[in-house]
Amino acid sequence: MNTGVRNKEKVALVFGGSRGIGAAVARRLASDGYAVGLTYVSRPDSAQRVVDTVVAEGGEAIAVQADSGDATAIRQAVDIVVEHFGRLDVVVVNAGILRLGTVDAFTLADLDQVLQVNVRGVYVAIQAAVAHMGENGRVITIGSNTAVRPLSPAGTVYGMSKAAVAAMVKGLALDLAPRGIRVNNIQPGPIETDMTAEHIERIKDMVPLGQVGQADDIADLVSYLAGSSSRYMTGASLTIDGGMTL
């Protein structure tokens, strides 16, 4: 499931790039001139559609199956993309899972799974990716505005995992600054995707701007952080939620 050649001038890898925000990010980076690798877990059809779209528009792409709860699969995905395109300049860690429940009902199994994917998986993906990056590399995580303020009594663990990502980004920015690698975090509010379709209208009333975001809004911000205009920014968490957490 791929197309492309080695030694592309700019290469990006999007973890969780087959649907929603991740798919929009993959398409935007391809339009910016990057060869794009993207991972998927269980929807090869969705991943193939993203690849086909990129190719139809003159870009280069490869899709790799990788569960972001599996450290070995994460590392292998990075290796496959680097072997295929010959380098890695940008990694966007978008993969994550949502589990909701109040403290009296949240199971230990769900707690472990959320932390494994949303925290451990993010760290492993970054660790594997930066091993292949040179100066001016970019690491971009997709967190959540729930890291700023809890928005429901059932979202404690999810918000906790995204707050951990925000803290992680600050530390990694210091770790990687001597190498010239920038590390930043995007914290979206409600975004209209196929995964949020059934409850997005209810959430709209909570947003001061009176509208929910689109996946392309997040892709635009990723494009900025991946480019030269963000060269003086690292360790930042940028909340993009229509004023929801003000």
Buried (B, 14 or more C-beta within 10 A) or exposed (E): EBBBEEEBEBBBBBBBBBBBBBBBBBBBBBBBEBBBBBBBBEEBEBBBBBBBBBBEEEBBBBBBBBBBBBBEBBBBBBBBBBEBBBBBBBBBBBBBBBBBBEEEEBEEEBBEBBBBBBBBBBBBBBBBBBEBBEEEBBBBBBBBBBBBEBBEEBBBBBBBBBBBBBBBBBEBBEEBEEEEBBBBBBBBBBBBBEEBEEEBEEBBEBBEEEEBBBBBBBBBBBBBBBEEEBEEBBBBBBBBBBEBBE
